[in-house]
Amino acid sequence: MGAAAMRRYLAGGAAVIALIAAGFMFFSGKARPGPLLPPQPMAQVSGGTGASDPLPDAAPEATDKTREQKRFDRYDKDRDAKITREEYLVQRRKAYARLDVDGDGKLSFDEWAVKATTKFADADRDKSGAMTAPEFATTAVKRKGPARANCPPVQPVAEES
C-alpha cells in the first residue's frame, strides 16, 4: 500500500470521527427551546375583568380581505364593485406620463429607456462606455425581503428558584 493510499485512509478516518463528534454535539442539545413568552400572573391567565387588567377579553379580529381583494379595491376607485377600462388603465397612464418627459404624447426610445440608460451611466464608474464585471454587478436588481412584523424585543425570562 502506498503513502497516498495511507493518507486517504487516515483522512477518511478523521472525517468519520469528526462527523460522529458533530452528531453527538448536535443531538445532545436540548430538544425544545425555553419558553418564548414570560409566564403570566394567574389573574391575567384566567381572563380577569378588573380595571387594571391590561389584556382585553377578546382578541382583535383580523381583516378578511385577501391580497387579491385589496388589489381589486386599489383599482376600483368609485367603489362600485366593478373595474372599468378607465379605472384599469389609470396606473398605466400615470406610468406613461412619467416616461413621456417632453409631454408630447409620444414615447421616444430614449424616453422609454431612460431608466436603463441612467442605470448604465451610474454603473459605468470610469465613464469608459463599457462596464467591467464589478461595475455590472452593481446593476443587479435589489429584491425586497419578506415583510417583517414590527414586534417589540423579547424580554428575558427570569429564572424561578
DSSP file with accessible surface (Angstrom, degrees, kcal/mol):
  #  RESIDUE AA STRUCTURE BP1 BP2  ACC     N-H-->O    O-->H-N    N-H-->O    O-->H-N    TCO  KAPPA ALPHA  PHI   PSI    X-CA   Y-CA   Z-CA
    1    1 A M              0   0  168      0, 0.0     2,-0.0     0, 0.0     0, 0.0   0.000 360.0 360.0 360.0 134.2    0.0    0.0    0.0
    2    2 A G     >  -     0   0   47      1,-0.1     4,-1.9     4,-0.0     5,-0.1  -0.234 360.0-108.1 -83.7 170.9    1.4    3.4   -1.0
    3    3 A A  H  > S+     0   0   68      1,-0.2     4,-2.2     2,-0.2     5,-0.2   0.861 118.1  56.1 -66.0 -34.8    1.8    6.5    1.1
    4    4 A A  H  > S+     0   0   48      1,-0.2     4,-1.8     2,-0.2    -1,-0.2   0.917 107.5  47.9 -66.3 -40.5   -1.0    8.3   -0.8
    5    5 A A  H  > S+     0   0   27      1,-0.2     4,-2.2     2,-0.2    -1,-0.2   0.900 109.9  52.7 -66.5 -39.4   -3.5    5.5    0.0
    6    6 A M  H  X S+     0   0   96     -4,-1.9     4,-2.4     1,-0.2    -2,-0.2   0.911 107.7  51.5 -63.6 -39.8   -2.5    5.6    3.6
    7    7 A R  H  X S+     0   0  165     -4,-2.2     4,-2.6     1,-0.2    -1,-0.2   0.880 108.2  52.4 -64.3 -36.9   -3.2    9.3    3.7
    8    8 A R  H  X S+     0   0  182     -4,-1.8     4,-2.6     2,-0.2    -1,-0.2   0.920 109.8  48.1 -65.1 -42.7   -6.6    8.7    2.2
    9    9 A Y  H  X S+     0   0  162     -4,-2.2     4,-2.6     2,-0.2    -2,-0.2   0.923 113.4  47.7 -62.6 -42.8   -7.5    6.1    4.9
   10   10 A L  H  X S+     0   0  120     -4,-2.4     4,-2.5     2,-0.2    -2,-0.2   0.919 112.7  48.3 -65.4 -42.1   -6.3    8.5    7.6
   11   11 A A  H  X S+     0   0   63     -4,-2.6     4,-2.3     2,-0.2    -2,-0.2   0.918 112.7  49.0 -64.7 -40.9   -8.2   11.4    6.2
   12   12 A G  H  X S+     0   0   37     -4,-2.6     4,-2.3     2,-0.2    -2,-0.2   0.922 111.4  49.0 -64.1 -42.4  -11.3    9.2    5.9
   13   13 A G  H  X S+     0   0   34     -4,-2.6     4,-2.3     2,-0.2    -2,-0.2   0.919 111.2  49.6 -63.4 -41.5  -11.0    8.0    9.5
   14   14 A A  H  X S+     0   0   59     -4,-2.5     4,-2.5     1,-0.2    -1,-0.2   0.906 110.1  51.6 -64.5 -37.9  -10.5   11.6   10.7
   15   15 A A  H  X S+     0   0   52     -4,-2.3     4,-2.5     2,-0.2    -2,-0.2   0.909 109.1  49.8 -65.6 -41.2  -13.6   12.6    8.8
   16   16 A V  H  X S+     0   0   83     -4,-2.3     4,-2.4     2,-0.2    -2,-0.2   0.934 111.7  48.3 -63.6 -43.7  -15.7    9.8   10.3
   17   17 A I  H  X S+     0   0  120     -4,-2.3     4,-2.6     1,-0.2    -2,-0.2   0.926 111.5  50.3 -62.9 -41.4  -14.5   10.7   13.8
   18   18 A A  H  X S+     0   0   59     -4,-2.5     4,-2.7     1,-0.2    -1,-0.2   0.908 110.6  49.6 -63.9 -40.1  -15.4   14.4   13.2
   19   19 A L  H  X S+     0   0  129     -4,-2.5     4,-2.6     2,-0.2    -1,-0.2   0.905 110.8  49.4 -65.8 -40.4  -18.8   13.5   11.9
   20   20 A I  H  X S+     0   0  116     -4,-2.4     4,-2.6     2,-0.2    -2,-0.2   0.941 112.6  47.6 -64.2 -43.3  -19.5   11.3   15.0
   21   21 A A  H  X S+     0   0   47     -4,-2.6     4,-2.5     1,-0.2    -2,-0.2   0.922 112.9  48.6 -63.9 -42.2  -18.4   14.1   17.3
   22   22 A A  H  X S+     0   0   52     -4,-2.7     4,-2.6     2,-0.2    -1,-0.2   0.914 111.7  49.7 -64.6 -41.0  -20.5   16.7   15.4
   23   23 A G  H  X S+     0   0   25     -4,-2.6     4,-2.8     2,-0.2     5,-0.2   0.913 110.4  50.2 -63.6 -41.4  -23.5   14.4   15.6
   24   24 A F  H  X S+     0   0  149     -4,-2.6     4,-1.5     1,-0.2    -2,-0.2   0.942 113.0  45.7 -62.3 -44.6  -23.0   13.8   19.3
   25   25 A M  H  < S+     0   0  134     -4,-2.5     4,-0.4     1,-0.2    -2,-0.2   0.899 115.1  48.3 -66.0 -38.5  -22.8   17.6   19.9
   26   26 A F  H >< S+     0   0  156     -4,-2.6     3,-0.8     1,-0.2    -2,-0.2   0.943 117.0  39.4 -67.7 -47.1  -25.8   18.3   17.7
   27   27 A F  H 3< S+     0   0  165     -4,-2.8    -1,-0.2     1,-0.2    -2,-0.2   0.623 105.6  65.2 -83.8 -11.4  -28.1   15.6   19.2
   28   28 A S  T 3< S+     0   0   76     -4,-1.5    -1,-0.2    -5,-0.2    -2,-0.2   0.589  84.4  97.2 -86.5  -5.1  -27.1   16.1   22.8
   29   29 A G  S <  S-     0   0   46     -3,-0.8     2,-0.1    -4,-0.4    -3,-0.0  -0.132  94.1 -70.9 -71.8 173.2  -28.5   19.7   22.9
   30   30 A K        -     0   0  195      1,-0.2    -1,-0.2     2,-0.0    -2,-0.1  -0.446  35.3-148.5 -67.2 137.2  -32.0   20.5   24.2
   31   31 A A  S    S+     0   0  105      1,-0.1    -1,-0.2    -2,-0.1    -2,-0.1   0.799  83.5  40.7 -77.4 -27.6  -34.7   19.2   22.1
   32   32 A R  S    S-     0   0  211     -3,-0.0    -1,-0.1     3,-0.0     2,-0.0  -0.969  82.9-127.9-124.9 135.8  -37.1   22.0   23.0
   33   33 A P        -     0   0  113      0, 0.0     3,-0.1     0, 0.0    -2,-0.0  -0.293  38.3 -91.2 -72.7 165.8  -36.2   25.7   23.4
   34   34 A G        -     0   0   51      1,-0.2     2,-0.0     2,-0.1     0, 0.0  -0.066  64.5 -63.5 -65.7 173.6  -37.2   27.6   26.5
   35   35 A P        -     0   0   98      0, 0.0    -1,-0.2     0, 0.0   122,-0.1  -0.350  39.1-149.7 -63.4 141.2  -40.5   29.4   26.7
   36   36 A L  S    S+     0   0  140     -3,-0.1    -2,-0.1     2,-0.1     0, 0.0   0.744  80.9  46.5 -82.5 -27.3  -40.8   32.3   24.2
   37   37 A L  S    S-     0   0  134    117,-0.1     3,-0.1     3,-0.0    -1,-0.1  -0.911  92.2-108.0-116.5 146.9  -43.1   34.4   26.3
   38   38 A P        -     0   0   53      0, 0.0    -2,-0.1     0, 0.0   119,-0.0  -0.346  48.0 -92.1 -67.6 151.9  -42.7   35.2   30.0
   39   39 A P        -     0   0   86      0, 0.0     0, 0.0     0, 0.0     0, 0.0  -0.376  42.0-131.6 -65.1 142.1  -45.1   33.4   32.3
   40   40 A Q        -     0   0   86     -3,-0.1     5,-0.0     1,-0.1    -3,-0.0  -0.741  22.3-104.0 -94.9 145.4  -48.3   35.4   33.0
   41   41 A P    >>  -     0   0   79      0, 0.0     4,-2.0     0, 0.0     3,-0.8  -0.291  35.8-111.4 -60.8 153.8  -49.7   36.0   36.5
   42   42 A M  H 3> S+     0   0  147      1,-0.2     4,-2.3     2,-0.2     5,-0.1   0.831 114.7  61.5 -61.2 -32.2  -52.8   33.9   37.3
   43   43 A A  H 34>S+     0   0   71      1,-0.2     5,-1.7     2,-0.2    -1,-0.2   0.906 109.8  41.8 -63.1 -36.9  -55.2   36.9   37.3
   44   44 A Q  H X45S+     0   0   46     -3,-0.8     3,-1.1     3,-0.2    -2,-0.2   0.887 112.2  53.5 -77.7 -36.2  -54.3   37.6   33.6
   45   45 A V  H 3<5S+     0   0   92     -4,-2.0    -2,-0.2     1,-0.2    -1,-0.2   0.902 104.6  55.2 -66.2 -35.8  -54.3   34.0   32.5
   46   46 A S  T 3<5S-     0   0   92     -4,-2.3    -1,-0.2    -5,-0.2    -2,-0.2   0.576 116.5-112.9 -77.6  -4.2  -57.8   33.5   33.9
   47   47 A G  T < 5 -     0   0   42     -3,-1.1    -3,-0.2    -4,-0.2    -2,-0.1   0.917  42.8-164.1  78.2  43.0  -59.2   36.4   31.9
   48   48 A G      < -     0   0   26     -5,-1.7     7,-0.1     1,-0.1    -1,-0.1  -0.119  17.8-146.7 -59.2 157.6  -60.0   38.7   34.7
   49   49 A T        +     0   0  118      3,-0.0    -1,-0.1     8,-0.0     8,-0.1   0.181  49.5 134.2-112.9  15.3  -62.2   41.7   34.1
   50   50 A G    >   -     0   0   47      1,-0.1     3,-1.4     2,-0.1     0, 0.0  -0.193  67.2-115.5 -65.6 159.9  -60.7   44.1   36.6
   51   51 A A  T 3  S+     0   0  115      1,-0.3    -1,-0.1     3,-0.0     0, 0.0   0.804 116.3  53.8 -67.5 -26.6  -59.9   47.7   35.5
   52   52 A S  T 3  S+     0   0  117      2,-0.0    -1,-0.3     0, 0.0    -2,-0.1   0.448  78.2 117.6 -88.4   2.3  -56.2   47.1   35.9
   53   53 A D    <   -     0   0   34     -3,-1.4    -9,-0.0     1,-0.2     0, 0.0  -0.558  50.0-162.9 -70.8 115.5  -56.3   44.1   33.6
   54   54 A P        +     0   0   91      0, 0.0    -1,-0.2     0, 0.0    -3,-0.0   0.677  66.2  79.7 -77.2 -14.1  -54.0   45.0   30.7
   55   55 A L  S    S-     0   0   84     -7,-0.1     4,-0.1     1,-0.0    -2,-0.0  -0.778  80.1-126.3 -96.4 136.4  -55.4   42.2   28.4
   56   56 A P        -     0   0   95      0, 0.0    -1,-0.0     0, 0.0     3,-0.0  -0.319  21.7-117.0 -71.7 162.1  -58.7   42.6   26.6
   57   57 A D  S    S+     0   0  129      1,-0.1     2,-0.3    -8,-0.1    -2,-0.0   0.823  97.8  30.8 -68.5 -32.5  -61.4   40.0   27.0
   58   58 A A  S    S-     0   0   72      3,-0.0    -1,-0.1     0, 0.0     3,-0.1  -0.956  86.8-111.1-129.5 149.4  -61.3   39.1   23.3
   59   59 A A        -     0   0   75     -2,-0.3    -2,-0.0     1,-0.1     2,-0.0  -0.460  45.9 -98.0 -72.4 146.0  -58.5   39.1   20.7
   60   60 A P        -     0   0  121      0, 0.0     2,-0.3     0, 0.0    -1,-0.1  -0.381  42.3-111.8 -64.6 144.8  -58.9   41.7   17.9
   61   61 A E        -     0   0  180     -3,-0.1     2,-0.2     1,-0.1     3,-0.1  -0.593  25.8-129.5 -80.6 138.0  -60.4   40.4   14.8
   62   62 A A        -     0   0   82     -2,-0.3     2,-0.1     1,-0.1    -1,-0.1  -0.543  31.5 -98.6 -82.6 152.4  -58.2   40.2   11.7
   63   63 A T        -     0   0   98     -2,-0.2    -1,-0.1     1,-0.1     0, 0.0  -0.420  20.8-144.1 -70.2 146.0  -59.5   41.6    8.4
   64   64 A D        +     0   0  152     -2,-0.1     2,-0.2    -3,-0.1    -1,-0.1   0.477  61.7 119.0 -88.7  -3.4  -61.0   39.1    6.0
   65   65 A K        -     0   0  101      4,-0.1     2,-0.1     1,-0.1    -2,-0.1  -0.458  53.9-147.6 -70.3 130.4  -59.6   40.9    2.9
   66   66 A T     >  -     0   0   74     -2,-0.2     4,-2.3     1,-0.1     5,-0.2  -0.389  30.4-101.5 -86.1 169.9  -57.3   38.8    0.9
   67   67 A R  H  > S+     0   0  217      1,-0.2     4,-2.3     2,-0.2     5,-0.2   0.907 125.1  51.4 -57.8 -40.6  -54.3   40.2   -1.0
   68   68 A E  H  > S+     0   0  110      1,-0.2     4,-2.6     2,-0.2    -1,-0.2   0.891 107.9  51.4 -67.6 -37.1  -56.4   39.9   -4.2
   69   69 A Q  H  > S+     0   0   93      2,-0.2     4,-2.4     1,-0.2    -1,-0.2   0.910 110.3  49.4 -65.7 -39.4  -59.3   41.8   -2.7
   70   70 A K  H  X S+     0   0   99     -4,-2.3     4,-1.7     2,-0.2    -2,-0.2   0.912 111.1  49.5 -65.1 -40.7  -57.0   44.6   -1.6
   71   71 A R  H  X S+     0   0   93     -4,-2.3     4,-1.3     2,-0.2    -2,-0.2   0.925 110.1  51.2 -63.5 -42.4  -55.6   44.8   -5.1
   72   72 A F  H  X S+     0   0   73     -4,-2.6     4,-2.4     1,-0.2     3,-0.5   0.930 108.3  52.0 -59.2 -45.3  -59.1   44.9   -6.5
   73   73 A D  H  < S+     0   0   36     -4,-2.4    -1,-0.2     1,-0.2    -2,-0.2   0.829 103.0  58.6 -63.8 -31.6  -60.0   47.7   -4.2
   74   74 A R  H  < S+     0   0  147     -4,-1.7    -1,-0.2     1,-0.2    -2,-0.2   0.867 113.1  39.3 -65.2 -34.4  -57.0   49.8   -5.3
   75   75 A Y  H  < S+     0   0   40     -4,-1.3     2,-2.0    -3,-0.5    -2,-0.2   0.845  98.8  77.6 -82.2 -35.8  -58.3   49.7   -8.8
   76   76 A D    ><  +     0   0    4     -4,-2.4     3,-1.0     1,-0.2    -1,-0.2  -0.496  57.9 169.3 -78.7  79.9  -62.0   50.1   -8.1
   77   77 A K  T 3  S+     0   0  118     -2,-2.0    -1,-0.2     1,-0.2     6,-0.1   0.843  73.6  45.3 -66.2 -36.4  -61.8   53.9   -7.4
   78   78 A D  T 3  S-     0   0   92      4,-0.2    -1,-0.2    -3,-0.2    -2,-0.1   0.424 103.2-129.8 -91.7   4.5  -65.5   54.6   -7.3
   79   79 A R    <   +     0   0  153     -3,-1.0    -2,-0.1    -6,-0.2     4,-0.1   0.838  65.2 133.3  55.2  41.0  -66.2   51.5   -5.1
   80   80 A D  S    S-     0   0   69      2,-0.4    -1,-0.1     0, 0.0     3,-0.1   0.212  78.4-110.3-101.8  14.1  -69.0   50.1   -7.3
   81   81 A A  S    S+     0   0   74      1,-0.2     2,-0.3    -5,-0.1    -8,-0.0   0.727  91.4  93.9  65.3  22.6  -67.5   46.6   -7.1
   82   82 A K        -     0   0  145    -10,-0.1     2,-0.6     2,-0.0    -2,-0.4  -0.996  66.0-143.4-140.4 144.3  -66.6   46.8  -10.8
   83   83 A I        -     0   0   55     -2,-0.3    -7,-0.1    -7,-0.1     2,-0.1  -0.934  21.0-156.4-109.9 114.1  -63.4   47.9  -12.5
   84   84 A T     >  -     0   0   66     -2,-0.6     4,-2.5    -9,-0.2     5,-0.2  -0.347  32.2-103.8 -79.9 169.0  -64.0   49.8  -15.7
   85   85 A R  H  > S+     0   0  181      1,-0.2     4,-2.0     2,-0.2     5,-0.1   0.910 123.5  51.3 -58.9 -42.9  -61.4   50.1  -18.5
   86   86 A E  H  > S+     0   0  102      1,-0.2     4,-0.8     2,-0.2    -1,-0.2   0.913 110.0  48.0 -62.9 -42.9  -60.6   53.6  -17.4
   87   87 A E  H >4 S+     0   0   17      1,-0.2     3,-0.7     2,-0.2     4,-0.5   0.908 111.9  51.2 -63.6 -38.1  -60.0   52.5  -13.8
   88   88 A Y  H 3< S+     0   0  127     -4,-2.5     4,-0.4     1,-0.2     3,-0.3   0.855 112.1  45.6 -67.9 -34.2  -57.9   49.6  -15.0
   89   89 A L  H 3X S+     0   0   39     -4,-2.0     4,-2.7     1,-0.2    -1,-0.2   0.510  84.7  94.0 -90.7  -3.2  -55.7   51.9  -17.2
   90   90 A V  H <X S+     0   0   44     -4,-0.8     4,-2.3    -3,-0.7     5,-0.2   0.928  87.7  47.2 -55.3 -47.6  -55.2   54.7  -14.6
   91   91 A Q  H  > S+     0   0   71     -4,-0.5     4,-2.3    -3,-0.3    -1,-0.2   0.893 112.1  50.1 -63.6 -38.6  -51.9   53.2  -13.4
   92   92 A R  H  > S+     0   0  158     -4,-0.4     4,-2.7     2,-0.2    -1,-0.2   0.896 109.4  51.5 -67.2 -39.1  -50.6   52.7  -17.0
   93   93 A R  H  X S+     0   0  126     -4,-2.7     4,-2.7     2,-0.2    -2,-0.2   0.912 110.6  48.7 -64.2 -40.8  -51.5   56.3  -17.9
   94   94 A K  H  X S+     0   0  103     -4,-2.3     4,-2.0    -5,-0.2    -2,-0.2   0.924 112.5  47.9 -64.2 -43.0  -49.6   57.6  -14.8
   95   95 A A  H  X S+     0   0   27     -4,-2.3     4,-1.6     2,-0.2    -2,-0.2   0.918 112.5  49.1 -64.3 -41.4  -46.6   55.4  -15.7
   96   96 A Y  H  X S+     0   0   92     -4,-2.7     4,-2.5     1,-0.2    -2,-0.2   0.930 109.2  52.2 -63.3 -44.2  -46.7   56.6  -19.3
   97   97 A A  H  < S+     0   0   64     -4,-2.7    -1,-0.2     1,-0.2    -2,-0.2   0.873 106.9  53.1 -62.6 -35.6  -46.9   60.2  -18.2
   98   98 A R  H  < S+     0   0  176     -4,-2.0    -1,-0.2     1,-0.2    -2,-0.2   0.870 113.2  44.0 -66.1 -34.3  -43.8   59.8  -16.0
   99   99 A L  H  < S+     0   0   54     -4,-1.6     2,-2.3    -3,-0.2    -2,-0.2   0.836  94.7  79.4 -79.1 -32.4  -41.9   58.4  -19.0
  100  100 A D    ><  +     0   0   16     -4,-2.5     3,-1.1     1,-0.2    -1,-0.2  -0.471  60.7 171.7 -77.4  77.9  -43.1   61.0  -21.5
  101  101 A V  T 3  S+     0   0  112     -2,-2.3    -1,-0.2     1,-0.3     6,-0.1   0.876  73.1  45.3 -61.6 -42.0  -40.6   63.6  -20.3
  102  102 A D  T 3  S-     0   0  102     -3,-0.2    -1,-0.3     4,-0.2    -2,-0.1   0.566 102.4-132.0 -83.9  -3.7  -41.3   66.2  -23.0
  103  103 A G    <   +     0   0   58     -3,-1.1    -2,-0.1    -6,-0.2     4,-0.1   0.709  65.3 130.7  68.2  21.8  -45.1   65.8  -22.7
  104  104 A D  S    S-     0   0   85      2,-0.3    -1,-0.1     1,-0.0     3,-0.1   0.478  76.9-114.6 -87.1   1.2  -45.7   65.4  -26.4
  105  105 A G  S    S+     0   0   50      1,-0.2     2,-0.4    -5,-0.1    -1,-0.0   0.511  87.4 100.8  80.9   1.5  -47.8   62.3  -26.0
  106  106 A K        -     0   0  151     -6,-0.0     2,-0.7     0, 0.0    -2,-0.3  -0.962  65.4-141.8-120.8 141.4  -45.2   60.2  -27.9
  107  107 A L        -     0   0   55     -2,-0.4     2,-0.1    -3,-0.1    -7,-0.1  -0.881  16.4-160.2-106.6 108.9  -42.7   58.0  -26.3
  108  108 A S     >  -     0   0   56     -2,-0.7     4,-2.6     1,-0.1     5,-0.2  -0.405  33.3-107.3 -78.5 166.8  -39.3   58.0  -27.9
  109  109 A F  H  > S+     0   0  139      1,-0.2     4,-2.8     2,-0.2     5,-0.1   0.919 121.0  52.3 -61.5 -40.9  -36.9   55.2  -27.4
  110  110 A D  H  4 S+     0   0  117      1,-0.2    -1,-0.2     2,-0.2     4,-0.2   0.887 110.2  47.7 -64.5 -38.2  -34.7   57.4  -25.2
  111  111 A E  H >4 S+     0   0   16      1,-0.2     3,-0.9     2,-0.2     4,-0.3   0.919 114.8  46.6 -66.1 -42.0  -37.7   58.4  -23.0
  112  112 A W  H 3< S+     0   0  154     -4,-2.6     3,-0.4     1,-0.2    -2,-0.2   0.890 118.0  41.4 -67.1 -37.2  -38.7   54.7  -22.7
  113  113 A A  T 3X S+     0   0    9     -4,-2.8     4,-2.9    -5,-0.2     5,-0.3   0.245  79.3 112.4 -97.2  15.2  -35.2   53.5  -21.9
  114  114 A V  H <> S+     0   0   57     -3,-0.9     4,-2.5     1,-0.2     5,-0.2   0.877  76.8  51.5 -59.7 -37.3  -34.3   56.4  -19.6
  115  115 A K  H  > S+     0   0  168     -3,-0.4     4,-2.4    -4,-0.3    -1,-0.2   0.941 113.5  44.1 -65.1 -44.1  -34.2   54.1  -16.5
  116  116 A A  H  > S+     0   0   62      2,-0.2     4,-2.5    -4,-0.2    -2,-0.2   0.917 115.0  47.5 -68.5 -42.3  -31.8   51.6  -18.2
  117  117 A T  H  X S+     0   0   72     -4,-2.9     4,-2.5     2,-0.2    -1,-0.2   0.894 113.3  48.8 -68.5 -36.0  -29.6   54.3  -19.7
  118  118 A T  H  X S+     0   0   68     -4,-2.5     4,-2.6    -5,-0.3    -2,-0.2   0.921 111.2  50.2 -66.0 -41.9  -29.4   56.1  -16.3
  119  119 A K  H  X S+     0   0   83     -4,-2.4     4,-2.1    -5,-0.2    -2,-0.2   0.910 111.7  48.6 -63.0 -40.5  -28.6   52.8  -14.6
  120  120 A F  H  X S+     0   0   81     -4,-2.5     4,-2.4     2,-0.2    -2,-0.2   0.946 111.5  48.9 -63.9 -46.7  -25.8   52.1  -17.2
  121  121 A A  H  < S+     0   0   43     -4,-2.5    -2,-0.2     1,-0.2    -1,-0.2   0.894 112.5  48.2 -62.5 -39.0  -24.3   55.6  -16.8
  122  122 A D  H  < S+     0   0   97     -4,-2.6    -1,-0.2     1,-0.2    -2,-0.2   0.880 113.6  47.1 -68.4 -36.6  -24.3   55.2  -13.0
  123  123 A A  H  < S+     0   0    3     -4,-2.1     2,-2.3    -5,-0.2    -2,-0.2   0.838  93.1  79.2 -75.2 -31.8  -22.7   51.8  -13.1
  124  124 A D    ><  +     0   0    7     -4,-2.4     3,-1.5     1,-0.2    -1,-0.2  -0.464  60.9 171.2 -77.8  75.6  -20.0   52.8  -15.6
  125  125 A R  T 3  S+     0   0  179     -2,-2.3    -1,-0.2     1,-0.3    -2,-0.1   0.842  73.8  46.6 -59.5 -39.5  -17.9   54.5  -12.9
  126  126 A D  T 3  S-     0   0   96     -3,-0.2    -1,-0.3     4,-0.2    -2,-0.1   0.446 103.8-130.2 -86.8   2.9  -14.9   55.1  -15.1
  127  127 A K    <   +     0   0  138     -3,-1.5    -2,-0.1    -6,-0.2     4,-0.1   0.835  62.1 139.1  53.9  40.0  -17.1   56.5  -17.9
  128  128 A S  S    S-     0   0   73      2,-0.4    -1,-0.1     1,-0.0     3,-0.1   0.572  72.1-113.9 -87.0 -11.3  -15.4   54.3  -20.4
  129  129 A G  S    S+     0   0   54      1,-0.2     2,-0.3    -5,-0.1    -8,-0.0   0.468  92.9  74.4  89.6   1.8  -18.6   53.4  -22.2
  130  130 A A  S    S-     0   0   57    -10,-0.0     2,-0.4    -6,-0.0    -2,-0.4  -0.989  76.5-126.3-144.5 148.6  -18.4   49.8  -21.1
  131  131 A M        -     0   0   56     -2,-0.3     2,-0.1    -3,-0.1    -7,-0.1  -0.825  14.8-144.9-100.1 135.5  -19.0   48.1  -17.8
  132  132 A T     >  -     0   0   67     -2,-0.4     4,-2.9     1,-0.1     5,-0.2  -0.385  39.4 -94.8 -80.2 171.2  -16.4   45.8  -16.2
  133  133 A A  H  > S+     0   0   81      1,-0.2     4,-2.1     2,-0.2    -1,-0.1   0.922 126.7  47.7 -58.3 -45.6  -17.7   42.8  -14.2
  134  134 A P  H  > S+     0   0   94      0, 0.0     4,-0.8     0, 0.0    -1,-0.2   0.900 113.2  48.7 -64.4 -35.4  -17.6   44.6  -10.9
  135  135 A E  H >4 S+     0   0   19      1,-0.2     3,-0.9     2,-0.2     4,-0.3   0.924 110.8  50.6 -67.1 -42.2  -19.4   47.6  -12.4
  136  136 A F  H >< S+     0   0  124     -4,-2.9     3,-2.1     1,-0.2     4,-0.2   0.874 100.4  64.3 -62.9 -34.9  -22.1   45.3  -14.0
  137  137 A A  H >< S+     0   0   65     -4,-2.1     3,-1.2     1,-0.3    -1,-0.2   0.803  92.5  63.8 -61.3 -25.6  -22.6   43.6  -10.6
  138  138 A T  T << S+     0   0   63     -3,-0.9    -1,-0.3    -4,-0.8    -2,-0.2   0.644  92.3  64.7 -74.1 -10.7  -23.9   46.9   -9.2
  139  139 A T  T <  S+     0   0   25     -3,-2.1    -1,-0.2    -4,-0.3    -2,-0.2   0.488  72.5 123.2 -89.9  -2.7  -26.9   46.8  -11.7
  140  140 A A  S <  S-     0   0   58     -3,-1.2     2,-0.2    -4,-0.2    -3,-0.0  -0.299  73.6-103.0 -60.9 142.2  -28.4   43.7  -10.2
  141  141 A V        -     0   0   90      1,-0.1     2,-0.8     0, 0.0    -1,-0.1  -0.461  29.3-131.5 -67.7 130.0  -32.0   44.1   -9.0
  142  142 A K        -     0   0  161     -2,-0.2     2,-0.3    -3,-0.1    -1,-0.1  -0.779  24.2-149.4 -85.4 112.8  -32.3   44.6   -5.3
  143  143 A R        -     0   0  207     -2,-0.8     2,-0.3     1,-0.0     0, 0.0  -0.617  11.3-123.5 -83.3 142.2  -35.0   42.2   -4.1
  144  144 A K        -     0   0  200     -2,-0.3     3,-0.1     1,-0.1    -1,-0.0  -0.669  25.9-130.4 -81.9 139.1  -37.1   43.1   -1.2
  145  145 A G        -     0   0   59     -2,-0.3     3,-0.1     1,-0.2    -1,-0.1  -0.170  43.8 -65.8 -77.4 175.6  -37.1   40.5    1.6
  146  146 A P        -     0   0  118      0, 0.0    -1,-0.2     0, 0.0     2,-0.1  -0.330  65.6 -91.1 -61.7 147.3  -40.3   39.2    3.2
  147  147 A A        -     0   0  106     -3,-0.1     2,-0.4     1,-0.1    -3,-0.0  -0.375  43.5-144.9 -60.3 136.1  -42.2   41.7    5.1
  148  148 A R        -     0   0  230     -3,-0.1     2,-0.2    -2,-0.1    -1,-0.1  -0.886   9.9-125.0-108.9 136.5  -41.2   41.8    8.7
  149  149 A A        -     0   0   79     -2,-0.4     2,-1.6     1,-0.1     0, 0.0  -0.512  22.0-123.7 -74.0 143.3  -43.6   42.4   11.6
  150  150 A N        +     0   0  166     -2,-0.2    -1,-0.1     0, 0.0    -2,-0.0  -0.638  47.8 168.2 -89.7  80.9  -42.6   45.3   13.8
  151  151 A C        -     0   0   90     -2,-1.6     3,-0.1     1,-0.1    -3,-0.0  -0.706  37.7-110.5 -96.6 146.9  -42.6   43.3   17.1
  152  152 A P        -     0   0  112      0, 0.0    -1,-0.1     0, 0.0     3,-0.1  -0.351  48.1 -88.1 -68.9 155.7  -41.2   44.5   20.3
  153  153 A P        -     0   0  106      0, 0.0     2,-0.3     0, 0.0     0, 0.0  -0.313  46.6-102.4 -65.3 151.1  -38.0   42.8   21.5
  154  154 A V        -     0   0  117     -3,-0.1  -117,-0.1     1,-0.1     3,-0.0  -0.554  33.2-133.5 -75.0 130.5  -38.4   39.7   23.6
  155  155 A Q        -     0   0  127     -2,-0.3    -1,-0.1     1,-0.1     2,-0.0  -0.680  28.0-105.2 -83.8 138.9  -37.8   40.3   27.3
  156  156 A P        -     0   0  118      0, 0.0     2,-0.5     0, 0.0    -1,-0.1  -0.349  33.8-120.4 -65.2 142.9  -35.5   37.8   29.1
  157  157 A V        -     0   0   50   -122,-0.1     2,-0.3  -119,-0.0    -3,-0.0  -0.717  23.0-126.2 -86.2 128.0  -37.4   35.4   31.3
  158  158 A A        -     0   0   86     -2,-0.5     2,-0.3     1,-0.1    -1,-0.0  -0.573  25.6-119.4 -75.3 132.8  -36.4   35.5   35.0
  159  159 A E        -     0   0  177     -2,-0.3     2,-0.4     1,-0.0    -1,-0.1  -0.566  22.6-134.5 -72.3 132.0  -35.4   32.1   36.3
  160  160 A E              0   0  167     -2,-0.3    -1,-0.0     1,-0.0     0, 0.0  -0.720 360.0 360.0 -86.7 137.2  -37.6   30.9   39.2
  161  161 A S              0   0  174     -2,-0.4    -1,-0.0     0, 0.0     0, 0.0  -0.754 360.0 360.0-116.6 360.0  -35.6   29.4   42.1
